[in-house]
Amino acid sequence: VNETIKLVAIDQWGNKSKEKIINVTVEMQEKSVVKKLEPLDPSKLKNKTNDNSVALIFGIENYNQSPKAIYANLDAKYFYEYAKKGFGINAQNIKLLIDQDANLISSLGIIEKWLPSKIKKNQTDLILFFAGHGLASNDGKDLFLLSQDSDPDLLSRTALSRAEIFNTIVKLKPKSVTMFFDTCYSGVSREEETLLASARPIRIAVEKQDTPDNFTVFSASQIDQISSGLKEAKHGIFSYYLMKGLEGKADINQDKKITNGELWAYMDENVSQRAAEQGREQNPSLSGDPDKVLISYR
């Protein structure tokens, strides 16, 4: 405990020295042990090429009208490699949109024009990955993904409606759809900055949206939670453990296959633990068939 001491010397005849004031400061040095994280290594995956797979990948870190979504670019760039090496997708069947390339017009063009040119009815497996900001509408009836130039106060006009993306893809009738959303809808960034320019309350009262039958949707957090970053890895917590899981960490029964349920269980355990270390709650969610095999290894 810090304290101030008054020091006076008195000799045998009662003579006193002048008072001297001494400030005592107790310095507490705490040493924290940083847990070393394995770097992501997509080179571990060498699956054969699948001509019937397509991937659409968004990574938006630098927004025009919103705070940064820290590490989102790196999340997307790494997932591009996992799409190629893990899911066996040809480079010409992968569209990677980073920052300015993921503005509203470009994003809509890719969804409305590029996807239809790539998806074959009842044959194509589609993978969609999004790392960036999300936000819920005022009435809680819709969820939006913020494009690079979105205005959070004008969601319906400047952002991507998740429901509309679902509907567009459903009409194309792909064989299967797997979506990974490293975003949250709480109105707060990974660094706990608010996305809303106005003083309206954070929008978290979102109605649950139905997931189409052949869709699998992994989300980074529950509706009212923040999707956090992981400074030690320079990735989003969700993205880091998603890709570590795909490397084989999520293969609980070691059968060279990872089901949706196995991946979710691996991420839920590790993401929630890492978030708790930051004083936050974050629990990934899964909508879809937990027994469906997501990835197999040779």
C-alpha positions as CSV (number, residue, x, y, z in Angstrom):
1,V,0.0,0.0,0.0
2,N,1.4,3.4,-0.9
3,E,1.7,5.7,2.1
4,T,3.4,8.9,3.5
5,I,5.7,8.7,6.5
6,K,6.7,11.6,8.8
7,L,10.3,11.1,10.1
8,V,11.6,12.9,13.2
9,A,14.9,12.2,15.1
10,I,15.0,12.8,18.9
11,D,18.2,12.6,21.0
12,Q,18.6,11.7,24.7
13,W,18.1,15.4,25.8
14,G,14.8,15.7,23.9
15,N,16.2,17.7,21.0
16,K,14.1,17.1,17.8
17,S,15.2,17.3,14.2
18,K,13.2,19.0,11.5
19,E,10.4,16.8,10.1
20,K,11.1,15.0,6.9
21,I,8.3,13.7,4.8
22,I,8.9,10.5,2.9
23,N,6.6,9.1,0.3
24,V,6.7,5.3,0.2
25,T,5.5,3.7,-3.1
26,V,5.1,0.0,-3.3
27,E,5.5,-1.2,-7.0
28,M,3.6,-4.3,-7.9
29,Q,5.0,-6.1,-10.9
30,E,2.8,-8.7,-12.4
31,K,4.1,-11.1,-15.0
32,S,1.6,-12.4,-17.4
33,V,2.3,-15.6,-19.3
34,V,1.1,-15.2,-22.9
35,K,-0.1,-18.5,-24.4
36,K,1.7,-19.1,-27.6
37,L,-0.7,-19.7,-30.5
38,E,0.1,-21.9,-33.4
39,P,0.2,-19.9,-36.6
40,L,-2.4,-20.8,-39.2
41,D,-1.0,-23.2,-41.8
42,P,-3.2,-23.9,-44.8
43,S,-0.3,-25.9,-46.4
44,K,-1.3,-28.8,-44.2
45,L,-4.4,-29.3,-46.4
46,K,-4.0,-30.9,-49.8
47,N,-7.4,-32.0,-51.0
48,K,-8.1,-32.9,-54.6
49,T,-9.6,-30.2,-56.8
50,N,-13.4,-30.0,-56.9
51,D,-14.7,-28.3,-60.0
52,N,-18.2,-28.1,-58.6
53,S,-17.3,-25.9,-55.7
54,V,-17.4,-22.1,-55.7
55,A,-16.3,-19.6,-52.9
56,L,-17.2,-16.0,-52.3
57,I,-15.0,-14.3,-49.7
58,F,-15.4,-10.8,-48.1
59,G,-12.8,-9.2,-45.9
60,I,-13.6,-5.6,-44.9
61,E,-11.3,-4.0,-42.4
62,N,-11.2,-0.3,-43.5
63,Y,-14.7,1.2,-43.7
64,N,-15.6,4.6,-45.0
65,Q,-18.2,5.4,-42.4
66,S,-17.6,2.9,-39.6
67,P,-14.7,2.0,-37.2
68,K,-12.2,-0.6,-38.4
69,A,-13.0,-4.3,-38.3
70,I,-9.5,-5.2,-37.1
71,Y,-7.8,-8.2,-38.8
72,A,-10.8,-8.8,-41.2
73,N,-8.6,-8.4,-44.3
74,L,-6.2,-11.0,-43.0
75,D,-9.0,-13.4,-42.1
76,A,-10.3,-13.3,-45.7
77,K,-6.9,-13.6,-47.3
78,Y,-6.1,-16.7,-45.2
79,F,-9.5,-18.2,-45.8
80,Y,-8.8,-17.9,-49.6
81,E,-6.0,-20.3,-49.1
82,Y,-8.2,-22.7,-47.1
83,A,-10.8,-22.6,-49.8
84,K,-8.2,-23.7,-52.4
85,K,-6.3,-26.2,-50.3
86,G,-9.0,-27.5,-47.9
87,F,-12.1,-27.4,-50.0
88,G,-10.3,-28.0,-53.3
89,I,-11.8,-25.0,-55.1
90,N,-10.1,-23.7,-58.3
91,A,-8.8,-20.2,-58.1
92,Q,-11.1,-19.2,-61.0
93,N,-14.1,-20.2,-58.9
94,I,-13.1,-18.0,-56.0
95,K,-14.0,-14.3,-55.7
96,L,-12.0,-12.5,-53.0
97,L,-13.3,-9.0,-52.2
98,I,-11.1,-6.8,-49.9
99,D,-11.9,-3.3,-48.6
100,Q,-12.7,-1.0,-51.6
101,D,-13.4,-4.0,-53.8
102,A,-16.2,-4.9,-51.4
103,N,-18.2,-1.7,-51.9
104,L,-22.0,-1.9,-52.3
105,I,-22.1,-1.8,-56.1
106,S,-19.3,-4.3,-56.5
107,S,-20.7,-6.7,-53.9
108,L,-24.2,-6.6,-55.4
109,G,-22.7,-7.2,-58.9
110,I,-20.8,-10.2,-57.7
111,I,-23.9,-11.7,-55.9
112,E,-26.3,-10.9,-58.8
113,K,-24.1,-11.6,-61.8
114,W,-20.9,-13.5,-60.9
115,L,-22.6,-16.1,-58.7
116,P,-25.3,-17.1,-61.3
117,S,-22.5,-17.6,-63.9
118,K,-20.7,-20.0,-61.5
119,I,-23.5,-22.0,-59.9
120,K,-24.8,-25.0,-61.7
121,K,-28.3,-26.2,-60.6
122,N,-28.1,-29.0,-58.0
123,Q,-24.4,-29.5,-58.7
124,T,-22.5,-26.7,-57.1
125,D,-21.3,-26.5,-53.5
126,L,-21.1,-22.8,-52.5
127,I,-18.9,-21.5,-49.7
128,L,-19.4,-17.9,-48.5
129,F,-17.1,-16.3,-45.9
130,F,-17.6,-12.8,-44.5
131,A,-15.3,-11.0,-42.1
132,G,-16.4,-7.4,-41.2
133,H,-19.3,-5.5,-39.6
134,G,-22.9,-6.6,-39.3
135,L,-25.9,-4.7,-37.9
136,A,-29.6,-5.4,-37.2
137,S,-32.4,-3.2,-38.4
138,N,-34.3,-1.0,-36.0
139,D,-37.3,-3.3,-35.9
140,G,-35.1,-6.4,-35.4
141,K,-36.6,-8.1,-38.5
142,D,-33.5,-8.2,-40.7
143,L,-29.8,-8.6,-40.4
144,F,-27.4,-6.6,-42.6
145,L,-23.8,-7.1,-43.7
146,L,-22.0,-3.7,-44.0
147,S,-20.3,-3.2,-47.3
148,Q,-17.1,-1.1,-47.3
149,D,-19.1,2.1,-48.0
150,S,-22.3,1.4,-46.0
151,D,-23.9,4.1,-43.9
152,P,-25.0,2.3,-40.6
153,D,-27.8,4.8,-40.3
154,L,-29.1,3.9,-43.8
155,L,-28.9,0.1,-43.7
156,S,-31.7,-0.8,-46.1
157,R,-30.2,1.4,-48.8
158,T,-26.5,1.0,-48.4
159,A,-25.9,-2.4,-46.8
160,L,-26.4,-6.0,-47.8
161,S,-29.5,-7.7,-46.5
162,R,-28.6,-11.2,-45.3
163,A,-32.1,-12.4,-46.1
164,E,-31.9,-11.1,-49.6
165,I,-28.5,-12.8,-50.1
166,F,-30.2,-16.1,-48.9
167,N,-33.1,-15.6,-51.3
168,T,-30.8,-14.8,-54.3
169,I,-28.8,-18.0,-53.6
170,V,-31.9,-20.2,-53.1
171,K,-33.1,-19.2,-56.6
172,L,-29.9,-20.4,-58.1
173,K,-30.5,-23.9,-56.5
174,P,-27.0,-24.9,-55.6
175,K,-26.4,-28.4,-54.3
176,S,-25.3,-27.1,-50.9
177,V,-24.4,-23.8,-49.2
178,T,-22.0,-23.3,-46.3
179,M,-21.6,-19.8,-44.8
180,F,-19.2,-18.5,-42.3
181,F,-20.0,-15.1,-40.8
182,D,-17.2,-13.6,-38.6
183,T,-19.3,-10.6,-37.7
184,C,-21.8,-9.6,-35.0
185,Y,-25.0,-7.6,-35.0
186,S,-24.7,-5.9,-31.6
187,G,-23.7,-2.5,-33.1
188,V,-20.2,-2.7,-31.6
189,S,-16.8,-3.4,-33.4
190,R,-14.1,-5.9,-32.4
191,E,-12.5,-3.0,-30.5
192,E,-15.7,-2.1,-28.8
193,E,-16.3,1.0,-30.8
194,T,-20.0,1.8,-31.7
195,L,-21.0,1.6,-35.4
196,L,-23.9,4.0,-35.1
197,A,-23.3,7.7,-35.7
198,S,-26.6,8.6,-34.0
199,A,-27.4,8.1,-30.3
200,R,-30.0,5.4,-30.9
201,P,-29.9,2.3,-28.7
202,I,-27.8,-0.6,-29.9
203,R,-30.0,-2.9,-32.0
204,I,-29.9,-6.4,-30.6
205,A,-33.6,-7.5,-30.4
206,V,-33.4,-9.5,-33.6
207,E,-35.9,-12.1,-34.6
208,K,-34.5,-15.5,-35.5
209,Q,-34.3,-16.0,-39.2
210,D,-35.0,-19.3,-40.9
211,T,-32.2,-21.2,-42.6
212,P,-33.0,-22.9,-46.0
213,D,-32.8,-26.7,-46.0
214,N,-29.5,-27.1,-47.8
215,F,-27.8,-24.2,-46.0
216,T,-25.3,-24.5,-43.2
217,V,-24.6,-21.2,-41.4
218,F,-21.8,-20.7,-38.8
219,S,-22.0,-17.4,-37.0
220,A,-19.2,-15.9,-34.8
221,S,-21.4,-15.0,-31.9
222,Q,-24.9,-14.8,-30.5
223,I,-27.0,-11.8,-31.5
224,D,-26.2,-9.6,-28.4
225,Q,-22.5,-10.5,-28.2
226,I,-19.4,-8.9,-29.7
227,S,-17.3,-10.8,-32.2
228,S,-13.8,-10.3,-30.9
229,G,-10.3,-10.0,-32.3
230,L,-7.3,-12.1,-31.2
231,K,-4.3,-9.9,-31.0
232,E,-1.8,-12.8,-30.5
233,A,-2.8,-14.3,-33.8
234,K,-3.9,-11.1,-35.7
235,H,-7.2,-12.7,-36.6
236,G,-10.7,-12.7,-35.4
237,I,-11.2,-15.3,-32.7
238,F,-13.9,-17.0,-34.8
239,S,-11.8,-17.0,-38.0
240,Y,-8.7,-18.3,-36.3
241,Y,-10.4,-21.3,-34.7
242,L,-12.4,-21.9,-37.8
243,M,-9.3,-22.3,-39.9
244,K,-7.4,-24.2,-37.1
245,G,-10.4,-26.5,-37.0
246,L,-10.3,-27.1,-40.7
247,E,-6.6,-28.1,-40.4
248,G,-7.8,-31.1,-38.5
249,K,-8.0,-29.8,-34.9
250,A,-11.8,-30.3,-35.0
251,D,-11.6,-33.9,-36.1
252,I,-12.6,-35.2,-32.7
253,N,-12.9,-38.9,-33.6
254,Q,-9.9,-38.9,-35.9
255,D,-11.8,-40.4,-38.9
256,K,-10.3,-38.0,-41.4
257,K,-13.6,-36.2,-41.7
258,I,-15.0,-33.1,-40.0
259,T,-18.7,-32.7,-39.6
260,N,-20.5,-29.4,-39.0
261,G,-21.1,-30.4,-35.5
262,E,-17.5,-31.3,-34.8
263,L,-16.3,-28.0,-36.1
264,W,-18.9,-26.1,-34.1
265,A,-18.0,-27.9,-30.9
266,Y,-14.3,-27.2,-31.4
267,M,-14.9,-23.5,-32.1
268,D,-17.4,-23.1,-29.3
269,E,-15.0,-24.4,-26.7
270,N,-12.0,-22.4,-27.9
271,V,-13.7,-19.2,-28.9
272,S,-15.7,-18.9,-25.7
273,Q,-12.5,-19.5,-23.6
274,R,-10.5,-16.9,-25.5
275,A,-13.3,-14.4,-25.3
276,A,-13.6,-15.0,-21.5
277,E,-9.9,-14.2,-21.2
278,Q,-10.8,-10.8,-22.6
279,G,-13.7,-10.3,-20.2
280,R,-16.3,-11.0,-22.9
281,E,-18.8,-13.6,-23.8
282,Q,-18.7,-15.0,-27.3
283,N,-20.4,-18.3,-28.4
284,P,-20.5,-19.3,-32.1
285,S,-23.7,-20.7,-33.4
286,L,-24.6,-23.3,-36.0
287,S,-27.7,-23.5,-38.2
288,G,-28.0,-26.6,-40.3
289,D,-27.3,-30.3,-40.2
290,P,-24.7,-31.0,-37.5
291,D,-24.0,-34.5,-39.0
292,K,-23.2,-33.3,-42.5
293,V,-19.5,-33.8,-43.4
294,L,-18.0,-30.5,-44.2
295,I,-14.5,-31.5,-45.2
296,S,-12.6,-34.8,-45.7
297,Y,-8.9,-35.5,-45.7
298,R,-6.9,-37.8,-48.0
